[in-house]
Amino acid sequence: MRSVRMTEELWQHLLSLREGSVRPVALSTDVDASCLSLYRPIAIRGEPMVLAQVGQSLDGRVATPTGDAQDVSGCDGIAHLHRCRALVDAVVVGVGTVVADNPSLSVRAVSGRSPVRVVVDCNGRMPERAKMLHDGGAPVLVLQADDVPLRSSRHAVIQLPRQADGGLAPPDILEALAERGLTTVLVEGGANTISRFVDAQLIDRLHVSVAPIIIGSGPAGIRLSPIDRLSEARRPEVQVYNIGTDIVFDCNFRAEMRHGTASADREDILMADLA
Ligand SMILES: NC(=O)c1ccc[n+]([C@@H]2O[C@H](COP(=O)([O-])OP(=O)(O)OC[C@H]3O[C@@H](n4cnc5c(N)ncnc54)[C@H](OP(=O)(O)O)[C@@H]3O)[C@@H](O)[C@H]2O)c1
């Protein structure tokens, strides 16, 4: 397990990468190198990037059954989440999270710019009183199906085609954001929203931040389509980081895709040999 302790110099370096410039930094310890290995893939500009993050308990819960989700992550887990927000162009949540938690989705625990706030609200049930619509912070974009009547409201609404399953297609969501210059995206929850992106194979990295508490019951952070055999389970390449109060599992789905392709190629070769 690698240890991460953020310094001001490293953080300013990462923020400079996010802005497309490079403020040089000297790496004096392994801990500095770990910091960069965790955050650099999010900060670096060039290719589009989709990060998902889940803050959960030891037993994989993100809230109690009554929906109390306020203090699942420890203070370093919160700082980690705010760093991730500060390094991306847009943060995406489902409307279920807005209704349950009324989050502001801003960067407060660290220095840096708050991302554009995006709410996937297929059926137009975003509460008009939601905090983020009134706090004067970063812009809010609400994504709705194109058959939902537009209400006059304080936020920008983007209408997308409703799919046969009744929802919005995650690729359409990313395309709509990219058209507005938002190419690095943090999908912050909840389980319904993250799972749709994972199922669509659109997550590059997943950070599972585990806090040392046991809730015992309540919802999980990810709910994928059921599988029958463990051989069908997702097996991303994982690096583990001790960030202080919490442990972060940095899951690289791009590496999993590369391995998947490699083994498919190998199977083709074996089949050809047999023929
Ligand atoms: N610990 C963490 O890391 C964390 C982070 C965020 C949230 N949470 C917790 O997660 C819970 C909420 O999660 P949730 O899974 O119930 O709700 P959610 O994912 O926040 O929102 C789900 C709703 O968003 C809409 N939606 C999302 N993606 C869509 C798509 N591709 N197409 C169409 N509609 C889409 C749908 O709205 P309609 O139903 O209107 O169609 C869906 O029911 C809360 O308890 C919150 O505290 C935890």
The ligand as a Gaussian input file, in Angstrom:
#p B3LYP/6-31G(d) Opt

LIG

0 1
 N      -21.025000       7.943000      -0.365000
 C      -21.001000       8.329000      -1.616000
 O      -19.963000       8.292000      -2.287000
 C      -22.278000       8.857000      -2.211000
 C      -22.216000       9.762000      -3.288000
 C      -23.413000      10.205000      -3.826000
 C      -24.626000       9.741000      -3.315000
 N      -24.649000       8.885000      -2.277000
 C      -25.927000       8.371000      -1.731000
 O      -26.590000       7.711000      -2.764000
 C      -27.998000       7.792000      -2.532000
 C      -28.667000       8.186000      -3.845000
 O      -28.313000       7.237000      -4.818000
 P      -29.370000       6.625000      -5.820000
 O      -28.702000       5.497000      -6.526000
 O      -30.636000       6.359000      -5.093000
 O      -29.694000       7.842000      -6.774000
 P      -28.816000       8.682000      -7.848000
 O      -27.914000       7.815000      -8.608000
 O      -28.255000       9.868000      -7.166000
 O      -29.993000       9.202000      -8.768000
 C      -30.701000       8.244000      -9.501000
 C      -31.739000       8.926000     -10.331000
 O      -31.104000       9.847000     -11.226000
 C      -31.684000       9.734000     -12.504000
 N      -30.665000       9.175000     -13.406000
 C      -29.371000       8.977000     -13.155000
 N      -28.732000       8.527000     -14.256000
 C      -29.655000       8.430000     -15.208000
 C      -29.638000       8.026000     -16.567000
 N      -28.507000       7.628000     -17.182000
 N      -30.783000       8.027000     -17.231000
 C      -31.916000       8.416000     -16.629000
 N      -32.020000       8.815000     -15.363000
 C      -30.893000       8.837000     -14.665000
 C      -32.910000       8.831000     -12.349000
 O      -33.966000       9.699000     -11.997000
 P      -35.527000       9.296000     -12.168000
 O      -35.794000       8.284000     -11.096000
 O      -36.236000      10.566000     -11.963000
 O      -35.677000       8.742000     -13.538000
 C      -32.481000       7.940000     -11.208000
 O      -33.548000       7.359000     -10.495000
 C      -28.200000       8.805000      -1.442000
 O      -28.522000       8.118000      -0.244000
 C      -26.850000       9.457000      -1.312000
 O      -26.592000       9.841000       0.021000
 C      -23.493000       8.419000      -1.714000

